[in-house]
């Protein structure tokens, strides 16, 4: 299995839709890869897998559950810096 499949299986508790959990997994991979991995798209032009994901849905639809599951995974990586939940 791959990371995304494992993440989906581990978070499949009926509290968050699969699409939220899938995008949270993709955002976690992007955060962990940071700017350490890239591909060339043209000579001297690189493409980084950086991704800013937004989960949009009504209140109580499972956005926070998916995000928190991804944050747990990302927080185990010492080199990843996460923004604070509140800037005030």
N, C-alpha and C positions, 0 to 999 in steps of 0.2 A: 504494500500500500504506500501511498504518498502522504505528505504532510496534510494536504487539504482533506483527503479522505479520512485520515486519522482524526483530524480536528473536528470534522463534521460528525463522525461516529462518537467521539468523546463528549460532544456538546449536545447530542440528540436526546434532549429530555422534554421536548414538547413546549418549551418556554420561549423559544426564539425560532423564527422561520429559517429554513435552510439558506435562502438567499442572503439574509443578514449574516449568518454564520460563515458562509462561503466568502463574502466580501471582507469580513473581519479577518479570516485566515489569509487572504491575499494581502491585506494591509499589514498583517504581522510579518509575513514573508518580506514585504518591501522594507519594513522598518529594520528587520534583522540584516538584510543584505546591504542596507545603507548605500554608500557610494563605492563599495568594494567590488561590485560586479557590474559589468557594462558590456555592450556590444557596439560594434561600429555600424553606423547606418550609411555613412558616406566617408570618403577619405577625410581624416582629421575631425570627424564628427562622431561623438559617442552618445549612446542612449543608455541612461541609467534607469533601473526599475523603480525609481522613487514613485510613490503613490500616496496621495492624500485621499483617504476614503471618508465619505459622509454617508451615514445610514439615515435615510429619511423615511419617516412613517409616523402614524398617529401615536399618541401616548399609550404606553402599555403594550406596544407591539413586539417588544423583545430586543430593541436596539441596544440598550444598556447591557443586557445579559451577554449578547454577542461581543460587544466591545470589551467588557470585563474579562471574558474568557481569553480573548486575544492579548489583552494587557498582561494577564498572568504569564502567558508564554513569553512575551517580549521582555518582561521584567526579569526573567531568569538570565538574560544575556547582559553581561556587564557593560558592554560597549554601546548599548542603545540608550539614548537620552530621550525621555518622554516629557512632553510639556505638562505643566500642572493642570489639574482639573479646573481650577479657578485662578484667574490672574489678579483678583482683588485682594 
